[in-house]
Amino acid sequence: MVWLWIGLFVLSVVLSLVISVTLVCYFRMFHSKPRRPLGEDEYVIPEGGIYEVFREDMIGWTKMVRAYPYREYAIQSFDGLTLRAKFFEHKPGAPIELMFHGYRGNAERDLNGGVERCFRLGHSAMLIDHRGSGFSDGNVITFGILEKRDCLAWVDFAVKEFGSDARLILTGISMGAATVMMTAGKPLPPQVKYVLADCGYTSPREIISKVMAEMHLPPKLVYPFAQLAARLLGHFCLDEDSPIEAMKRCTVPVVFAHGDTDDFVPYDMSVRLHDACVSPKKKLVTIHGAGHGLAFPVGRDEYVNALAEFKRECEFDF
């Protein structure tokens, strides 16, 4: 009888530990925080000293997109969430970039400079809030797994809204890049002309394991709890797909952009993604001295010129 009680006690301790670690993983990795609209004089800048250098630029871009005329759009996701976006038209009939932001970011914070870049290339820009972010519904972030299904829904919407002759570009930064890359591993309509993946990671497993190791947590021990949290509480499979596997199926042109001093998503990940990509048209754009998500702010002319050159290499007429 004593051993039975000891066994039950040990089992309860183990179960409590499993539940506790799983809950911590869910809330630290996948659960999005409550969101509220910002005031007219409120601006959100990514945290970290590397972004402070560009604070005034980012505030300026935010002011520009708030002042520029835009149209608001909303669609329903496959699981009933309302997803929202703002459309900034360069000119009628211009190619349209469907733009996806990074992890725990939002469209305005991460993509406001992208509107200027789009306009310089003669593109219109649709800034999309991921599920669980910005003005979109939801409270779970899935590292691109479910977001890729949302991306496909936005593609379908854009073709219906802008017509069969629409020219679409799937653009993403960080987790948004992972999202558009995984989308590019799926069959796409001919209106999607190419993909721009800026500082994307190779897989959810690899980027999560990297962050765990930097936090002095053993990834081999802790990552299974992340998988469990995703499955039980987030209702998705964390290892269902990955950008690097999607690139092995991709047939549309892809341009990869990355700063070579990125200490969050290593530059080497874009090198490996580029090497894995089977598309006959692909390009790796390296911006020297740029940290995470800062390739365009650091090398604006270089970035724009590289994209313009890529379009010429692909023989696009826009």
C-alpha positions as CSV (number, residue, x, y, z in Angstrom):
1,M,0.0,0.0,0.0
2,V,2.9,2.4,0.8
3,W,4.4,1.8,-2.6
4,L,1.1,2.5,-4.3
5,W,0.8,5.8,-2.6
6,I,4.4,6.6,-3.5
7,G,3.7,5.7,-7.1
8,L,0.6,7.8,-7.2
9,F,2.5,10.7,-5.7
10,V,5.3,10.4,-8.3
11,L,2.7,10.2,-11.1
12,S,0.9,13.3,-9.9
13,V,4.2,15.2,-9.7
14,V,5.1,14.1,-13.3
15,L,1.6,15.0,-14.6
16,S,1.8,18.4,-12.8
17,L,5.2,19.1,-14.4
18,V,4.0,18.1,-17.8
19,I,0.9,20.3,-17.6
20,S,2.9,23.2,-16.2
21,V,5.6,23.1,-18.8
22,T,3.0,22.7,-21.6
23,L,1.0,25.7,-20.4
24,V,4.2,27.8,-20.2
25,C,5.1,26.8,-23.7
26,Y,1.7,27.7,-25.0
27,F,1.5,31.1,-23.4
28,R,5.1,32.0,-24.2
29,M,5.1,30.8,-27.8
30,F,1.6,30.6,-29.3
31,H,-0.9,32.7,-27.3
32,S,-1.3,36.3,-28.5
33,K,-1.7,39.1,-26.1
34,P,-4.9,41.3,-26.0
35,R,-4.7,44.1,-28.5
36,R,-6.2,47.6,-28.7
37,P,-6.2,50.3,-31.3
38,L,-3.4,52.9,-31.0
39,G,-4.1,56.6,-30.6
40,E,-3.1,59.0,-33.3
41,D,0.1,59.9,-31.5
42,E,1.0,56.4,-30.5
43,Y,3.6,54.4,-32.5
44,V,4.9,50.9,-31.9
45,I,8.6,50.3,-32.7
46,P,10.1,46.8,-32.4
47,E,12.0,46.2,-29.2
48,G,15.8,46.3,-29.3
49,G,18.6,48.7,-29.8
50,I,19.1,47.9,-33.5
51,Y,15.7,49.4,-34.2
52,E,16.2,52.6,-32.2
53,V,18.5,53.8,-35.0
54,F,15.5,53.7,-37.3
55,R,12.9,55.0,-34.9
56,E,12.3,58.3,-36.8
57,D,12.1,56.4,-40.1
58,M,9.6,54.0,-38.7
59,I,7.5,56.7,-37.2
60,G,7.6,58.6,-40.5
61,W,6.5,55.5,-42.4
62,T,3.7,55.0,-39.9
63,K,2.5,58.6,-40.3
64,M,2.6,58.1,-44.1
65,V,0.4,55.0,-44.2
66,R,-2.1,56.5,-41.7
67,A,-2.4,59.6,-43.8
68,Y,-2.5,57.8,-47.2
69,P,-5.9,56.8,-48.5
70,Y,-6.6,53.1,-48.2
71,R,-9.4,50.6,-48.4
72,E,-10.1,48.1,-45.7
73,Y,-10.9,44.5,-46.5
74,A,-12.0,41.5,-44.4
75,I,-12.3,37.8,-45.1
76,Q,-13.3,34.7,-43.2
77,S,-10.7,32.1,-42.5
78,F,-11.3,28.4,-42.9
79,D,-12.0,28.1,-39.1
80,G,-14.3,31.2,-38.9
81,L,-12.0,34.0,-37.9
82,T,-12.3,37.5,-39.4
83,L,-9.0,38.5,-41.0
84,R,-8.4,42.1,-41.9
85,A,-6.1,44.1,-44.2
86,K,-5.6,47.6,-45.6
87,F,-5.0,48.2,-49.3
88,F,-2.8,51.1,-50.5
89,E,-3.2,51.6,-54.2
90,H,-0.2,52.9,-56.1
91,K,-2.3,53.3,-59.3
92,P,-5.1,51.3,-60.8
93,G,-4.0,48.0,-62.3
94,A,-0.6,48.0,-60.6
95,P,0.8,44.7,-59.4
96,I,-0.3,44.0,-55.8
97,E,1.9,42.8,-53.0
98,L,0.1,40.8,-50.4
99,M,2.3,41.5,-47.3
100,F,2.6,39.5,-44.1
101,H,4.3,40.6,-40.9
102,G,6.4,38.9,-38.4
103,Y,6.0,37.0,-35.1
104,R,4.1,38.9,-32.5
105,G,4.1,42.0,-34.8
106,N,1.3,43.6,-36.8
107,A,0.9,44.9,-40.3
108,E,1.4,48.6,-39.4
109,R,4.5,48.0,-37.2
110,D,6.3,45.6,-39.5
111,L,5.2,46.6,-43.0
112,N,4.8,50.4,-43.0
113,G,8.1,50.9,-44.7
114,G,7.1,48.3,-47.2
115,V,4.5,50.6,-48.7
116,E,7.2,53.1,-49.7
117,R,9.3,50.2,-51.2
118,C,6.2,48.9,-53.1
119,F,5.5,52.4,-54.5
120,R,9.1,52.8,-55.6
121,L,8.7,49.5,-57.6
122,G,5.3,50.6,-59.0
123,H,3.4,48.1,-56.9
124,S,0.3,48.5,-54.7
125,A,0.4,47.1,-51.2
126,M,-2.0,45.1,-49.1
127,L,-0.9,45.1,-45.5
128,I,-2.4,42.0,-43.8
129,D,-2.8,41.3,-40.1
130,H,-2.2,37.6,-39.3
131,R,-4.7,35.7,-37.2
132,G,-4.1,36.6,-33.6
133,S,-2.5,39.9,-34.5
134,G,-3.4,43.5,-35.2
135,F,-7.1,43.9,-36.1
136,S,-7.6,40.3,-37.1
137,D,-9.5,37.8,-34.9
138,G,-7.9,35.0,-33.0
139,N,-5.5,34.4,-30.1
140,V,-3.1,31.8,-31.4
141,I,0.1,32.3,-33.4
142,T,1.1,29.2,-35.4
143,F,4.5,30.1,-36.9
144,G,3.1,30.0,-40.4
145,I,1.3,26.6,-40.2
146,L,-2.3,27.9,-40.2
147,E,-1.3,31.3,-41.5
148,K,-0.4,29.7,-44.9
149,R,-4.0,28.7,-45.2
150,D,-5.0,32.3,-44.5
151,C,-2.6,33.4,-47.1
152,L,-4.2,31.1,-49.7
153,A,-7.6,32.6,-48.7
154,W,-6.2,36.1,-49.3
155,V,-4.9,35.0,-52.7
156,D,-8.4,33.7,-53.7
157,F,-10.0,36.9,-52.4
158,A,-7.5,39.1,-54.4
159,V,-8.2,37.3,-57.6
160,K,-12.0,37.7,-57.1
161,E,-11.7,41.4,-56.0
162,F,-9.1,42.6,-58.6
163,G,-9.9,40.3,-61.5
164,S,-8.3,37.5,-63.4
165,D,-5.7,39.8,-64.8
166,A,-4.4,40.8,-61.4
167,R,-0.7,40.4,-60.8
168,L,0.0,39.3,-57.2
169,I,3.2,39.0,-55.3
170,L,3.4,37.2,-51.9
171,T,5.6,39.1,-49.6
172,G,6.6,38.3,-46.0
173,I,9.0,39.3,-43.3
174,S,10.3,36.8,-40.7
175,M,7.3,34.6,-39.8
176,G,5.5,36.3,-42.7
177,A,8.3,35.1,-44.9
178,A,7.9,31.6,-43.5
179,T,4.1,31.9,-44.2
180,V,4.5,32.9,-47.9
181,M,7.2,30.2,-48.5
182,M,4.9,27.5,-47.1
183,T,2.1,28.9,-49.3
184,A,4.4,28.7,-52.3
185,G,4.7,25.0,-51.7
186,K,1.0,24.7,-52.5
187,P,-0.6,24.9,-56.0
188,L,-1.1,28.6,-56.7
189,P,-3.2,30.4,-59.4
190,P,-1.3,32.0,-62.3
191,Q,-2.0,35.4,-60.9
192,V,0.7,34.8,-58.3
193,K,3.9,36.0,-60.1
194,Y,6.6,35.6,-57.4
195,V,7.4,35.4,-53.7
196,L,9.5,37.8,-51.7
197,A,10.8,36.1,-48.5
198,D,12.6,38.5,-46.2
199,C,14.6,37.0,-43.3
200,G,12.5,33.9,-43.1
201,Y,13.4,30.8,-41.0
202,T,13.8,27.2,-42.3
203,S,11.3,25.6,-40.0
204,P,9.3,26.3,-36.8
205,R,11.3,23.5,-35.1
206,E,14.6,25.0,-36.0
207,I,13.9,28.6,-35.0
208,I,12.1,27.5,-31.7
209,S,15.0,25.2,-30.9
210,K,17.5,28.0,-31.5
211,V,15.6,30.3,-29.1
212,M,15.3,27.6,-26.5
213,A,19.1,27.0,-26.6
214,E,19.8,30.7,-26.2
215,M,17.5,30.6,-23.1
216,H,19.7,27.8,-21.8
217,L,16.9,25.3,-22.2
218,P,17.6,21.9,-23.7
219,P,15.7,21.8,-27.0
220,K,15.5,18.0,-27.2
221,L,13.8,18.0,-23.8
222,V,11.6,21.1,-24.1
223,Y,10.6,21.0,-27.8
224,P,8.2,18.0,-27.3
225,F,6.3,20.2,-24.8
226,A,6.0,22.9,-27.5
227,Q,4.6,20.3,-29.8
228,L,2.1,19.1,-27.2
229,A,1.0,22.7,-26.4
230,A,0.5,23.4,-30.1
231,R,-1.6,20.3,-30.6
232,L,-3.7,20.4,-27.4
233,L,-4.1,24.1,-26.8
234,G,-3.4,25.7,-30.2
235,H,-5.2,23.0,-32.2
236,F,-2.5,22.7,-34.9
237,C,0.5,20.5,-35.7
238,L,3.8,22.4,-35.3
239,D,5.7,20.1,-37.6
240,E,3.0,19.8,-40.3
241,D,5.1,21.8,-42.8
242,S,8.2,24.0,-43.0
243,P,9.5,26.6,-45.4
244,I,12.5,24.5,-46.4
245,E,10.3,21.5,-47.3
246,A,8.0,23.8,-49.2
247,M,10.9,25.2,-51.2
248,K,11.5,21.7,-52.5
249,R,8.0,21.8,-54.0
250,C,8.0,25.5,-55.1
251,T,7.6,26.3,-58.8
252,V,7.0,30.1,-58.7
253,P,10.0,32.5,-58.7
254,V,11.3,33.4,-55.3
255,V,13.6,36.1,-54.1
256,F,15.2,35.8,-50.7
257,A,16.4,38.9,-48.8
258,H,18.3,38.8,-45.6
259,G,20.7,40.9,-43.6
260,D,24.0,39.2,-42.9
261,T,24.2,40.3,-39.3
262,D,20.8,39.0,-38.3
263,D,21.2,37.5,-34.8
264,F,17.6,36.3,-34.5
265,V,16.9,34.4,-37.7
266,P,20.4,33.6,-38.9
267,Y,21.4,34.7,-42.4
268,D,22.5,31.1,-43.2
269,M,18.8,30.0,-43.1
270,S,18.1,32.1,-46.2
271,V,21.2,30.6,-47.8
272,R,19.8,27.1,-47.1
273,L,16.3,28.0,-48.3
274,H,17.7,29.4,-51.5
275,D,19.7,26.3,-52.1
276,A,16.7,24.1,-51.4
277,C,14.4,26.0,-53.7
278,V,13.6,24.1,-56.9
279,S,12.1,27.1,-58.7
280,P,13.9,27.8,-62.0
281,K,13.9,31.5,-61.0
282,K,15.4,32.4,-57.7
283,K,17.7,35.0,-56.2
284,L,19.4,35.7,-52.8
285,V,19.8,39.3,-51.9
286,T,22.3,39.9,-49.1
287,I,22.2,43.3,-47.3
288,H,25.5,43.7,-45.4
289,G,25.3,45.0,-41.9
290,A,21.5,44.6,-41.5
291,G,19.9,43.0,-38.4
292,H,16.7,41.2,-38.2
293,G,14.0,42.7,-40.4
294,L,16.2,45.7,-41.3
295,A,17.3,44.7,-44.8
296,F,15.2,47.4,-46.4
297,P,15.9,50.2,-43.9
298,V,19.7,49.6,-44.1
299,G,20.0,49.2,-47.8
300,R,17.0,50.8,-49.4
301,D,18.4,51.5,-52.9
302,E,20.2,48.2,-53.0
303,Y,17.0,46.3,-52.0
304,V,14.8,48.1,-54.5
305,N,17.4,47.7,-57.3
306,A,17.8,44.0,-56.6
307,L,14.0,43.4,-56.8
308,A,13.8,45.4,-60.0
309,E,16.7,43.3,-61.5
310,F,14.9,40.1,-60.4
311,K,11.8,41.2,-62.2
312,R,13.8,41.8,-65.4
313,E,15.5,38.4,-64.9
314,C,12.0,36.8,-64.7
315,E,11.0,38.8,-67.8
316,F,8.0,40.3,-66.0
317,D,6.4,43.2,-67.9
318,F,5.7,45.2,-64.7
